[in-house]
């Protein structure tokens, strides 16, 4: 069962590829997506990573939450279900 992880306070220069590589050190990554502003095309500073298992997700959260990446302390936790 895959799990969705929220990653916040990302540098605006972070790419989806570099986000995926950062999480691959902690387990199997299914997908990595940085949310972009539809008008400016610029990163909104957060994204989501889908990991192959809950264990991989918990390991990534424990290792990466509040770590410094590209000069910013990122926030990493399980994504909450989307509200309508």
PDB file of N, CA, C and O in Angstrom:
ATOM      1  N   UNK A   1       0.841  -1.187   0.000  1.00  0.00           N
ATOM      2  CA  UNK A   1       0.000   0.000   0.000  1.00  0.00           C
ATOM      3  C   UNK A   1       0.885   1.249   0.000  1.00  0.00           C
ATOM      4  O   UNK A   1       1.768   1.388   0.846  1.00  0.00           O
ATOM      5  N   UNK A   2       0.648   2.142  -0.936  1.00  0.00           N
ATOM      6  CA  UNK A   2       1.447   3.362  -1.012  1.00  0.00           C
ATOM      7  C   UNK A   2       0.948   4.399  -0.009  1.00  0.00           C
ATOM      8  O   UNK A   2      -0.198   4.355   0.438  1.00  0.00           O
ATOM      9  N   UNK A   3       1.835   5.333   0.332  1.00  0.00           N
ATOM     10  CA  UNK A   3       1.467   6.426   1.242  1.00  0.00           C
ATOM     11  C   UNK A   3       1.893   7.758   0.624  1.00  0.00           C
ATOM     12  O   UNK A   3       2.918   7.854  -0.051  1.00  0.00           O
ATOM     13  N   UNK A   4       1.075   8.781   0.876  1.00  0.00           N
ATOM     14  CA  UNK A   4       1.354  10.134   0.401  1.00  0.00           C
ATOM     15  C   UNK A   4       2.019  10.918   1.527  1.00  0.00           C
ATOM     16  O   UNK A   4       1.571  10.885   2.673  1.00  0.00           O
ATOM     17  N   UNK A   5       3.089  11.620   1.184  1.00  0.00           N
ATOM     18  CA  UNK A   5       3.826  12.428   2.153  1.00  0.00           C
ATOM     19  C   UNK A   5       3.833  13.878   1.672  1.00  0.00           C
ATOM     20  O   UNK A   5       4.119  14.166   0.510  1.00  0.00           O
ATOM     21  N   UNK A   6       3.514  14.771   2.589  1.00  0.00           N
ATOM     22  CA  UNK A   6       3.557  16.212   2.321  1.00  0.00           C
ATOM     23  C   UNK A   6       4.972  16.714   2.635  1.00  0.00           C
ATOM     24  O   UNK A   6       5.557  16.346   3.654  1.00  0.00           O
ATOM     25  N   UNK A   7       5.508  17.552   1.756  1.00  0.00           N
ATOM     26  CA  UNK A   7       6.823  18.152   1.968  1.00  0.00           C
ATOM     27  C   UNK A   7       6.663  19.663   1.814  1.00  0.00           C
ATOM     28  O   UNK A   7       6.355  20.148   0.725  1.00  0.00           O
ATOM     29  N   UNK A   8       6.869  20.398   2.888  1.00  0.00           N
ATOM     30  CA  UNK A   8       6.658  21.835   2.862  1.00  0.00           C
ATOM     31  C   UNK A   8       7.927  22.623   3.113  1.00  0.00           C
ATOM     32  O   UNK A   8       8.943  22.080   3.547  1.00  0.00           O
ATOM     33  N   UNK A   9       7.849  23.923   2.830  1.00  0.00           N
ATOM     34  CA  UNK A   9       8.937  24.885   2.986  1.00  0.00           C
ATOM     35  C   UNK A   9      10.111  24.562   2.065  1.00  0.00           C
ATOM     36  O   UNK A   9      11.272  24.746   2.432  1.00  0.00           O
ATOM     37  N   UNK A  10       9.792  24.079   0.868  1.00  0.00           N
ATOM     38  CA  UNK A  10      10.831  23.766  -0.113  1.00  0.00           C
ATOM     39  C   UNK A  10      11.376  25.039  -0.745  1.00  0.00           C
ATOM     40  O   UNK A  10      10.668  26.039  -0.867  1.00  0.00           O
ATOM     41  N   UNK A  11      12.616  24.990  -1.135  1.00  0.00           N
ATOM     42  CA  UNK A  11      13.217  26.076  -1.902  1.00  0.00           C
ATOM     43  C   UNK A  11      12.474  26.178  -3.239  1.00  0.00           C
ATOM     44  O   UNK A  11      12.064  25.163  -3.802  1.00  0.00           O
ATOM     45  N   UNK A  12      12.305  27.384  -3.735  1.00  0.00           N
ATOM     46  CA  UNK A  12      11.605  27.559  -5.010  1.00  0.00           C
ATOM     47  C   UNK A  12      12.403  27.001  -6.178  1.00  0.00           C
ATOM     48  O   UNK A  12      11.855  26.807  -7.263  1.00  0.00           O
ATOM     49  N   UNK A  13      13.687  26.742  -5.972  1.00  0.00           N
ATOM     50  CA  UNK A  13      14.513  26.179  -7.040  1.00  0.00           C
ATOM     51  C   UNK A  13      14.531  24.649  -7.044  1.00  0.00           C
ATOM     52  O   UNK A  13      15.115  24.044  -7.942  1.00  0.00           O
ATOM     53  N   UNK A  14      13.903  24.023  -6.058  1.00  0.00           N
ATOM     54  CA  UNK A  14      13.860  22.551  -5.977  1.00  0.00           C
ATOM     55  C   UNK A  14      13.087  21.983  -7.169  1.00  0.00           C
ATOM     56  O   UNK A  14      12.031  22.498  -7.536  1.00  0.00           O
ATOM     57  N   UNK A  15      13.619  20.924  -7.763  1.00  0.00           N
ATOM     58  CA  UNK A  15      12.943  20.264  -8.885  1.00  0.00           C
ATOM     59  C   UNK A  15      12.324  18.956  -8.406  1.00  0.00           C
ATOM     60  O   UNK A  15      12.696  18.428  -7.358  1.00  0.00           O
ATOM     61  N   UNK A  16      11.375  18.439  -9.186  1.00  0.00           N
ATOM     62  CA  UNK A  16      10.754  17.162  -8.845  1.00  0.00           C
ATOM     63  C   UNK A  16      11.785  16.044  -8.841  1.00  0.00           C
ATOM     64  O   UNK A  16      11.711  15.124  -8.026  1.00  0.00           O
ATOM     65  N   UNK A  17      12.746  16.127  -9.751  1.00  0.00           N
ATOM     66  CA  UNK A  17      13.801  15.117  -9.826  1.00  0.00           C
ATOM     67  C   UNK A  17      14.658  15.120  -8.553  1.00  0.00           C
ATOM     68  O   UNK A  17      14.960  14.062  -8.002  1.00  0.00           O
ATOM     69  N   UNK A  18      15.043  16.307  -8.096  1.00  0.00           N
ATOM     70  CA  UNK A  18      15.865  16.373  -6.880  1.00  0.00           C
ATOM     71  C   UNK A  18      15.056  15.975  -5.643  1.00  0.00           C
ATOM     72  O   UNK A  18      15.609  15.395  -4.709  1.00  0.00           O
ATOM     73  N   UNK A  19      13.758  16.279  -5.626  1.00  0.00           N
ATOM     74  CA  UNK A  19      12.882  15.854  -4.532  1.00  0.00           C
ATOM     75  C   UNK A  19      12.815  14.330  -4.483  1.00  0.00           C
ATOM     76  O   UNK A  19      12.921  13.731  -3.412  1.00  0.00           O
ATOM     77  N   UNK A  20      12.640  13.713  -5.639  1.00  0.00           N
ATOM     78  CA  UNK A  20      12.571  12.254  -5.701  1.00  0.00           C
ATOM     79  C   UNK A  20      13.887  11.626  -5.234  1.00  0.00           C
ATOM     80  O   UNK A  20      13.872  10.662  -4.468  1.00  0.00           O
ATOM     81  N   UNK A  21      15.008  12.156  -5.680  1.00  0.00           N
ATOM     82  CA  UNK A  21      16.319  11.616  -5.289  1.00  0.00           C
ATOM     83  C   UNK A  21      16.534  11.727  -3.781  1.00  0.00           C
ATOM     84  O   UNK A  21      17.117  10.829  -3.173  1.00  0.00           O
ATOM     85  N   UNK A  22      16.072  12.813  -3.177  1.00  0.00           N
ATOM     86  CA  UNK A  22      16.228  13.012  -1.746  1.00  0.00           C
ATOM     87  C   UNK A  22      15.477  11.917  -0.978  1.00  0.00           C
ATOM     88  O   UNK A  22      15.978  11.412   0.027  1.00  0.00           O
ATOM     89  N   UNK A  23      14.290  11.553  -1.443  1.00  0.00           N
ATOM     90  CA  UNK A  23      13.485  10.548  -0.753  1.00  0.00           C
ATOM     91  C   UNK A  23      13.910   9.119  -1.082  1.00  0.00           C
ATOM     92  O   UNK A  23      13.688   8.215  -0.276  1.00  0.00           O
ATOM     93  N   UNK A  24      14.515   8.896  -2.246  1.00  0.00           N
ATOM     94  CA  UNK A  24      14.944   7.544  -2.623  1.00  0.00           C
ATOM     95  C   UNK A  24      15.991   6.983  -1.661  1.00  0.00           C
ATOM     96  O   UNK A  24      16.156   5.766  -1.582  1.00  0.00           O
ATOM     97  N   UNK A  25      16.690   7.832  -0.940  1.00  0.00           N
ATOM     98  CA  UNK A  25      17.669   7.379   0.046  1.00  0.00           C
ATOM     99  C   UNK A  25      16.998   6.662   1.217  1.00  0.00           C
ATOM    100  O   UNK A  25      17.660   5.966   1.986  1.00  0.00           O
ATOM    101  N   UNK A  26      15.686   6.836   1.347  1.00  0.00           N
ATOM    102  CA  UNK A  26      14.956   6.306   2.497  1.00  0.00           C
ATOM    103  C   UNK A  26      13.930   5.242   2.124  1.00  0.00           C
ATOM    104  O   UNK A  26      13.209   4.752   2.993  1.00  0.00           O
ATOM    105  N   UNK A  27      13.855   4.880   0.853  1.00  0.00           N
ATOM    106  CA  UNK A  27      12.916   3.844   0.435  1.00  0.00           C
ATOM    107  C   UNK A  27      12.473   4.050  -1.003  1.00  0.00           C
ATOM    108  O   UNK A  27      12.938   4.959  -1.690  1.00  0.00           O
ATOM    109  N   UNK A  28      11.565   3.187  -1.445  1.00  0.00           N
ATOM    110  CA  UNK A  28      11.105   3.218  -2.837  1.00  0.00           C
ATOM    111  C   UNK A  28      10.092   4.345  -3.053  1.00  0.00           C
ATOM    112  O   UNK A  28       9.064   4.418  -2.381  1.00  0.00           O
ATOM    113  N   UNK A  29      10.412   5.221  -4.010  1.00  0.00           N
ATOM    114  CA  UNK A  29       9.538   6.347  -4.341  1.00  0.00           C
ATOM    115  C   UNK A  29       8.720   5.989  -5.578  1.00  0.00           C
ATOM    116  O   UNK A  29       9.272   5.587  -6.601  1.00  0.00           O
ATOM    117  N   UNK A  30       7.397   6.138  -5.476  1.00  0.00           N
ATOM    118  CA  UNK A  30       6.511   5.888  -6.607  1.00  0.00           C
ATOM    119  C   UNK A  30       6.411   7.142  -7.468  1.00  0.00           C
ATOM    120  O   UNK A  30       6.460   7.057  -8.695  1.00  0.00           O
ATOM    121  N   UNK A  31       6.270   8.315  -6.826  1.00  0.00           N
ATOM    122  CA  UNK A  31       6.192   9.578  -7.565  1.00  0.00           C
ATOM    123  C   UNK A  31       6.574  10.738  -6.659  1.00  0.00           C
ATOM    124  O   UNK A  31       6.504  10.640  -5.433  1.00  0.00           O
ATOM    125  N   UNK A  32       6.979  11.835  -7.283  1.00  0.00           N
ATOM    126  CA  UNK A  32       7.297  13.071  -6.564  1.00  0.00           C
ATOM    127  C   UNK A  32       6.745  14.229  -7.382  1.00  0.00           C
ATOM    128  O   UNK A  32       6.990  14.314  -8.585  1.00  0.00           O
ATOM    129  N   UNK A  33       6.000  15.118  -6.736  1.00  0.00           N
ATOM    130  CA  UNK A  33       5.340  16.216  -7.448  1.00  0.00           C
ATOM    131  C   UNK A  33       5.486  17.499  -6.644  1.00  0.00           C
ATOM    132  O   UNK A  33       5.142  17.546  -5.463  1.00  0.00           O
ATOM    133  N   UNK A  34       5.998  18.538  -7.293  1.00  0.00           N
ATOM    134  CA  UNK A  34       6.046  19.866  -6.679  1.00  0.00           C
ATOM    135  C   UNK A  34       4.865  20.652  -7.227  1.00  0.00           C
ATOM    136  O   UNK A  34       4.633  20.674  -8.436  1.00  0.00           O
ATOM    137  N   UNK A  35       4.128  21.290  -6.347  1.00  0.00           N
ATOM    138  CA  UNK A  35       2.937  22.044  -6.745  1.00  0.00           C
ATOM    139  C   UNK A  35       3.368  23.398  -7.300  1.00  0.00           C
ATOM    140  O   UNK A  35       4.114  24.144  -6.666  1.00  0.00           O
ATOM    141  N   UNK A  36       2.875  23.693  -8.509  1.00  0.00           N
ATOM    142  CA  UNK A  36       3.243  24.931  -9.203  1.00  0.00           C
ATOM    143  C   UNK A  36       2.044  25.879  -9.266  1.00  0.00           C
ATOM    144  O   UNK A  36       0.897  25.441  -9.355  1.00  0.00           O
ATOM    145  N   UNK A  37       2.324  27.174  -9.219  1.00  0.00           N
ATOM    146  CA  UNK A  37       1.285  28.182  -9.403  1.00  0.00           C
ATOM    147  C   UNK A  37       0.864  28.170 -10.868  1.00  0.00           C
ATOM    148  O   UNK A  37       1.707  28.259 -11.760  1.00  0.00           O
ATOM    149  N   UNK A  38      -0.428  28.060 -11.113  1.00  0.00           N
ATOM    150  CA  UNK A  38      -0.878  27.926 -12.499  1.00  0.00           C
ATOM    151  C   UNK A  38      -0.734  29.213 -13.305  1.00  0.00           C
ATOM    152  O   UNK A  38      -0.727  29.167 -14.535  1.00  0.00           O
ATOM    153  N   UNK A  39      -0.621  30.351 -12.640  1.00  0.00           N
ATOM    154  CA  UNK A  39      -0.497  31.613 -13.368  1.00  0.00           C
ATOM    155  C   UNK A  39       0.956  31.997 -13.639  1.00  0.00           C
ATOM    156  O   UNK A  39       1.300  32.428 -14.739  1.00  0.00           O
ATOM    157  N   UNK A  40       1.802  31.836 -12.624  1.00  0.00           N
ATOM    158  CA  UNK A  40       3.203  32.248 -12.792  1.00  0.00           C
ATOM    159  C   UNK A  40       4.098  31.093 -13.238  1.00  0.00           C
ATOM    160  O   UNK A  40       5.179  31.321 -13.781  1.00  0.00           O
ATOM    161  N   UNK A  41       3.654  29.856 -13.012  1.00  0.00           N
ATOM    162  CA  UNK A  41       4.481  28.703 -13.338  1.00  0.00           C
ATOM    163  C   UNK A  41       5.589  28.461 -12.329  1.00  0.00           C
ATOM    164  O   UNK A  41       6.438  27.593 -12.529  1.00  0.00           O
ATOM    165  N   UNK A  42       5.582  29.222 -11.251  1.00  0.00           N
ATOM    166  CA  UNK A  42       6.614  29.119 -10.211  1.00  0.00           C
ATOM    167  C   UNK A  42       6.158  28.152  -9.116  1.00  0.00           C
ATOM    168  O   UNK A  42       4.962  28.011  -8.860  1.00  0.00           O
ATOM    169  N   UNK A  43       7.111  27.498  -8.480  1.00  0.00           N
ATOM    170  CA  UNK A  43       6.820  26.579  -7.381  1.00  0.00           C
ATOM    171  C   UNK A  43       6.088  27.312  -6.261  1.00  0.00           C
ATOM    172  O   UNK A  43       6.354  28.483  -5.990  1.00  0.00           O
ATOM    173  N   UNK A  44       5.168  26.608  -5.620  1.00  0.00           N
ATOM    174  CA  UNK A  44       4.481  27.168  -4.453  1.00  0.00           C
ATOM    175  C   UNK A  44       5.238  26.849  -3.167  1.00  0.00           C
ATOM    176  O   UNK A  44       4.828  27.274  -2.087  1.00  0.00           O
ATOM    177  N   UNK A  45       6.344  26.101  -3.272  1.00  0.00           N
ATOM    178  CA  UNK A  45       7.163  25.816  -2.099  1.00  0.00           C
ATOM    179  C   UNK A  45       6.751  24.569  -1.325  1.00  0.00           C
ATOM    180  O   UNK A  45       7.200  24.354  -0.199  1.00  0.00           O
ATOM    181  N   UNK A  46       5.899  23.752  -1.930  1.00  0.00           N
ATOM    182  CA  UNK A  46       5.551  22.484  -1.286  1.00  0.00           C
ATOM    183  C   UNK A  46       5.259  21.441  -2.348  1.00  0.00           C
ATOM    184  O   UNK A  46       5.058  21.754  -3.521  1.00  0.00           O
ATOM    185  N   UNK A  47       5.239  20.194  -1.905  1.00  0.00           N
ATOM    186  CA  UNK A  47       4.982  19.116  -2.843  1.00  0.00           C
ATOM    187  C   UNK A  47       4.553  17.854  -2.123  1.00  0.00           C
ATOM    188  O   UNK A  47       4.363  17.845  -0.906  1.00  0.00           O
ATOM    189  N   UNK A  48       4.405  16.792  -2.892  1.00  0.00           N
ATOM    190  CA  UNK A  48       3.970  15.506  -2.355  1.00  0.00           C
ATOM    191  C   UNK A  48       4.841  14.402  -2.928  1.00  0.00           C
ATOM    192  O   UNK A  48       5.207  14.422  -4.104  1.00  0.00           O
ATOM    193  N   UNK A  49       5.163  13.448  -2.083  1.00  0.00           N
ATOM    194  CA  UNK A  49       5.925  12.280  -2.498  1.00  0.00           C
ATOM    195  C   UNK A  49       5.087  11.052  -2.156  1.00  0.00           C
ATOM    196  O   UNK A  49       4.576  10.926  -1.043  1.00  0.00           O
ATOM    197  N   UNK A  50       4.954  10.155  -3.118  1.00  0.00           N
ATOM    198  CA  UNK A  50       4.246   8.901  -2.880  1.00  0.00           C
ATOM    199  C   UNK A  50       5.300   7.815  -2.717  1.00  0.00           C
ATOM    200  O   UNK A  50       6.133   7.596  -3.596  1.00  0.00           O
ATOM    201  N   UNK A  51       5.246   7.141  -1.572  1.00  0.00           N
ATOM    202  CA  UNK A  51       6.220   6.081  -1.302  1.00  0.00           C
ATOM    203  C   UNK A  51       5.528   4.719  -1.322  1.00  0.00           C
ATOM    204  O   UNK A  51       4.328   4.615  -1.072  1.00  0.00           O
ATOM    205  N   UNK A  52       6.299   3.687  -1.621  1.00  0.00           N
ATOM    206  CA  UNK A  52       5.757   2.352  -1.855  1.00  0.00           C
ATOM    207  C   UNK A  52       5.179   1.699  -0.602  1.00  0.00           C
ATOM    208  O   UNK A  52       4.267   0.878  -0.705  1.00  0.00           O
ATOM    209  N   UNK A  53       5.688   2.045   0.573  1.00  0.00           N
ATOM    210  CA  UNK A  53       5.169   1.416   1.791  1.00  0.00           C
ATOM    211  C   UNK A  53       5.117   2.413   2.940  1.00  0.00           C
ATOM    212  O   UNK A  53       5.812   3.429   2.934  1.00  0.00           O
ATOM    213  N   UNK A  54       4.284   2.104   3.921  1.00  0.00           N
ATOM    214  CA  UNK A  54       4.164   2.964   5.099  1.00  0.00           C
ATOM    215  C   UNK A  54       5.475   2.995   5.876  1.00  0.00           C
ATOM    216  O   UNK A  54       5.852   4.033   6.421  1.00  0.00           O
ATOM    217  N   UNK A  55       6.175   1.854   5.929  1.00  0.00           N
ATOM    218  CA  UNK A  55       7.464   1.808   6.629  1.00  0.00           C
ATOM    219  C   UNK A  55       8.476   2.760   5.990  1.00  0.00           C
ATOM    220  O   UNK A  55       9.179   3.487   6.691  1.00  0.00           O
ATOM    221  N   UNK A  56       8.547   2.751   4.640  1.00  0.00           N
ATOM    222  CA  UNK A  56       9.446   3.670   3.939  1.00  0.00           C
ATOM    223  C   UNK A  56       9.054   5.116   4.231  1.00  0.00           C
ATOM    224  O   UNK A  56       9.917   5.969   4.435  1.00  0.00           O
ATOM    225  N   UNK A  57       7.757   5.387   4.250  1.00  0.00           N
ATOM    226  CA  UNK A  57       7.265   6.732   4.525  1.00  0.00           C
ATOM    227  C   UNK A  57       7.625   7.201   5.921  1.00  0.00           C
ATOM    228  O   UNK A  57       8.071   8.334   6.104  1.00  0.00           O
ATOM    229  N   UNK A  58       7.433   6.332   6.909  1.00  0.00           N
ATOM    230  CA  UNK A  58       7.760   6.691   8.288  1.00  0.00           C
ATOM    231  C   UNK A  58       9.258   6.945   8.442  1.00  0.00           C
ATOM    232  O   UNK A  58       9.669   7.865   9.150  1.00  0.00           O
ATOM    233  N   UNK A  59      10.066   6.130   7.780  1.00  0.00           N
ATOM    234  CA  UNK A  59      11.523   6.293   7.838  1.00  0.00           C
ATOM    235  C   UNK A  59      11.931   7.636   7.221  1.00  0.00           C
ATOM    236  O   UNK A  59      12.757   8.357   7.781  1.00  0.00           O
ATOM    237  N   UNK A  60      11.348   7.963   6.070  1.00  0.00           N
ATOM    238  CA  UNK A  60      11.661   9.229   5.399  1.00  0.00           C
ATOM    239  C   UNK A  60      11.245  10.422   6.258  1.00  0.00           C
ATOM    240  O   UNK A  60      11.993  11.392   6.378  1.00  0.00           O
ATOM    241  N   UNK A  61      10.073  10.352   6.847  1.00  0.00           N
ATOM    242  CA  UNK A  61       9.583  11.448   7.702  1.00  0.00           C
ATOM    243  C   UNK A  61      10.524  11.642   8.885  1.00  0.00           C
ATOM    244  O   UNK A  61      10.904  12.769   9.204  1.00  0.00           O
ATOM    245  N   UNK A  62      10.895  10.552   9.530  1.00  0.00           N
ATOM    246  CA  UNK A  62      11.773  10.628  10.695  1.00  0.00           C
ATOM    247  C   UNK A  62      13.134  11.232  10.328  1.00  0.00           C
ATOM    248  O   UNK A  62      13.682  12.034  11.084  1.00  0.00           O
ATOM    249  N   UNK A  63      13.667  10.852   9.184  1.00  0.00           N
ATOM    250  CA  UNK A  63      14.991  11.321   8.773  1.00  0.00           C
ATOM    251  C   UNK A  63      14.983  12.742   8.200  1.00  0.00           C
ATOM    252  O   UNK A  63      15.938  13.491   8.402  1.00  0.00           O
ATOM    253  N   UNK A  64      13.921  13.119   7.492  1.00  0.00           N
ATOM    254  CA  UNK A  64      13.934  14.372   6.743  1.00  0.00           C
ATOM    255  C   UNK A  64      13.203  15.542   7.395  1.00  0.00           C
ATOM    256  O   UNK A  64      13.522  16.693   7.098  1.00  0.00           O
ATOM    257  N   UNK A  65      12.234  15.286   8.273  1.00  0.00           N
ATOM    258  CA  UNK A  65      11.482  16.384   8.868  1.00  0.00           C
ATOM    259  C   UNK A  65      12.423  17.315   9.636  1.00  0.00           C
ATOM    260  O   UNK A  65      13.245  16.862  10.433  1.00  0.00           O
ATOM    261  N   UNK A  66      12.293  18.615   9.388  1.00  0.00           N
ATOM    262  CA  UNK A  66      13.103  19.674   9.999  1.00  0.00           C
ATOM    263  C   UNK A  66      14.572  19.634   9.581  1.00  0.00           C
ATOM    264  O   UNK A  66      15.408  20.279  10.214  1.00  0.00           O
ATOM    265  N   UNK A  67      14.899  18.886   8.525  1.00  0.00           N
ATOM    266  CA  UNK A  67      16.275  18.898   8.031  1.00  0.00           C
ATOM    267  C   UNK A  67      16.457  20.085   7.088  1.00  0.00           C
ATOM    268  O   UNK A  67      15.490  20.596   6.523  1.00  0.00           O
ATOM    269  N   UNK A  68      17.706  20.516   6.927  1.00  0.00           N
ATOM    270  CA  UNK A  68      17.991  21.654   6.063  1.00  0.00           C
ATOM    271  C   UNK A  68      18.274  21.174   4.646  1.00  0.00           C
ATOM    272  O   UNK A  68      19.155  20.343   4.421  1.00  0.00           O
ATOM    273  N   UNK A  69      17.515  21.709   3.694  1.00  0.00           N
ATOM    274  CA  UNK A  69      17.689  21.382   2.281  1.00  0.00           C
ATOM    275  C   UNK A  69      17.698  22.695   1.507  1.00  0.00           C
ATOM    276  O   UNK A  69      16.737  23.462   1.559  1.00  0.00           O
ATOM    277  N   UNK A  70      18.778  22.942   0.798  1.00  0.00           N
ATOM    278  CA  UNK A  70      18.943  24.175   0.022  1.00  0.00           C
ATOM    279  C   UNK A  70      18.677  25.419   0.873  1.00  0.00           C
ATOM    280  O   UNK A  70      18.038  26.371   0.424  1.00  0.00           O
ATOM    281  N   UNK A  71      19.183  25.390   2.109  1.00  0.00           N
ATOM    282  CA  UNK A  71      19.083  26.556   2.986  1.00  0.00           C
ATOM    283  C   UNK A  71      17.765  26.729   3.708  1.00  0.00           C
ATOM    284  O   UNK A  71      17.555  27.744   4.371  1.00  0.00           O
ATOM    285  N   UNK A  72      16.870  25.759   3.594  1.00  0.00           N
ATOM    286  CA  UNK A  72      15.557  25.869   4.257  1.00  0.00           C
ATOM    287  C   UNK A  72      15.282  24.621   5.078  1.00  0.00           C
ATOM    288  O   UNK A  72      15.620  23.513   4.662  1.00  0.00           O
ATOM    289  N   UNK A  73      14.665  24.796   6.249  1.00  0.00           N
ATOM    290  CA  UNK A  73      14.275  23.655   7.074  1.00  0.00           C
ATOM    291  C   UNK A  73      12.923  23.149   6.563  1.00  0.00           C
ATOM    292  O   UNK A  73      11.896  23.810   6.720  1.00  0.00           O
ATOM    293  N   UNK A  74      12.948  21.970   5.954  1.00  0.00           N
ATOM    294  CA  UNK A  74      11.722  21.452   5.352  1.00  0.00           C
ATOM    295  C   UNK A  74      10.847  20.766   6.400  1.00  0.00           C
ATOM    296  O   UNK A  74      11.335  20.289   7.424  1.00  0.00           O
ATOM    297  N   UNK A  75       9.549  20.729   6.121  1.00  0.00           N
ATOM    298  CA  UNK A  75       8.582  20.015   6.950  1.00  0.00           C
ATOM    299  C   UNK A  75       8.106  18.803   6.168  1.00  0.00           C
ATOM    300  O   UNK A  75       7.717  18.912   5.005  1.00  0.00           O
ATOM    301  N   UNK A  76       8.142  17.653   6.817  1.00  0.00           N
ATOM    302  CA  UNK A  76       7.775  16.402   6.163  1.00  0.00           C
ATOM    303  C   UNK A  76       6.836  15.635   7.085  1.00  0.00           C
ATOM    304  O   UNK A  76       7.184  15.350   8.231  1.00  0.00           O
ATOM    305  N   UNK A  77       5.635  15.298   6.584  1.00  0.00           N
ATOM    306  CA  UNK A  77       4.708  14.470   7.353  1.00  0.00           C
ATOM    307  C   UNK A  77       3.723  13.789   6.409  1.00  0.00           C
ATOM    308  O   UNK A  77       3.677  14.091   5.217  1.00  0.00           O
ATOM    309  N   UNK A  78       2.938  12.868   6.960  1.00  0.00           N
ATOM    310  CA  UNK A  78       1.941  12.196   6.131  1.00  0.00           C
ATOM    311  C   UNK A  78       0.929  13.228   5.640  1.00  0.00           C
ATOM    312  O   UNK A  78       0.500  14.103   6.393  1.00  0.00           O
ATOM    313  N   UNK A  79       0.557  13.114   4.376  1.00  0.00           N
ATOM    314  CA  UNK A  79      -0.412  14.046   3.791  1.00  0.00           C
ATOM    315  C   UNK A  79      -1.803  13.734   4.337  1.00  0.00           C
ATOM    316  O   UNK A  79      -2.176  12.573   4.504  1.00  0.00           O
ATOM    317  N   UNK A  80      -2.550  14.780   4.607  1.00  0.00           N
ATOM    318  CA  UNK A  80      -3.945  14.613   5.038  1.00  0.00           C
ATOM    319  C   UNK A  80      -4.821  14.489   3.788  1.00  0.00           C
ATOM    320  O   UNK A  80      -4.473  14.998   2.722  1.00  0.00           O
ATOM    321  N   UNK A  81      -5.949  13.811   3.932  1.00  0.00           N
ATOM    322  CA  UNK A  81      -6.856  13.708   2.775  1.00  0.00           C
ATOM    323  C   UNK A  81      -7.280  15.095   2.303  1.00  0.00           C
ATOM    324  O   UNK A  81      -7.464  16.006   3.111  1.00  0.00           O
ATOM    325  N   UNK A  82      -7.430  15.245   1.011  1.00  0.00           N
ATOM    326  CA  UNK A  82      -7.805  16.526   0.421  1.00  0.00           C
ATOM    327  C   UNK A  82      -9.241  16.883   0.800  1.00  0.00           C
ATOM    328  O   UNK A  82     -10.146  16.052   0.714  1.00  0.00           O
ATOM    329  N   UNK A  83      -9.431  18.129   1.220  1.00  0.00           N
ATOM    330  CA  UNK A  83     -10.769  18.599   1.596  1.00  0.00           C
ATOM    331  C   UNK A  83     -11.412  19.267   0.406  1.00  0.00           C
ATOM    332  O   UNK A  83     -10.750  19.972  -0.356  1.00  0.00           O
ATOM    333  N   UNK A  84     -12.684  19.050   0.248  1.00  0.00           N
ATOM    334  CA  UNK A  84     -13.433  19.644  -0.880  1.00  0.00           C
ATOM    335  C   UNK A  84     -13.773  21.091  -0.598  1.00  0.00           C
ATOM    336  O   UNK A  84     -14.398  21.751  -1.428  1.00  0.00           O
TER     337      UNK A  84
END
